[in-house]
Amino acid sequence: MCADPIMVWLVDDRLLSIACIWSITVTKRWESCFLWLVENI
């Protein structure tokens, strides 16, 4: 069964947000999150 691309994008976007928040929480540095997003986009 093929997943809806839009749903996949929404899920991926949500996971990116969670990863970003987790990164900030763990490292106490938003820069690491920003750099990670730049590298992965």
Residue pairs with C-beta under 8 A, 6 or more apart in sequence:
16 37
16 40
19 33
19 36
20 33
20 36
20 37
21 33
23 32
23 33
23 36
24 30
24 32
24 33
27 33
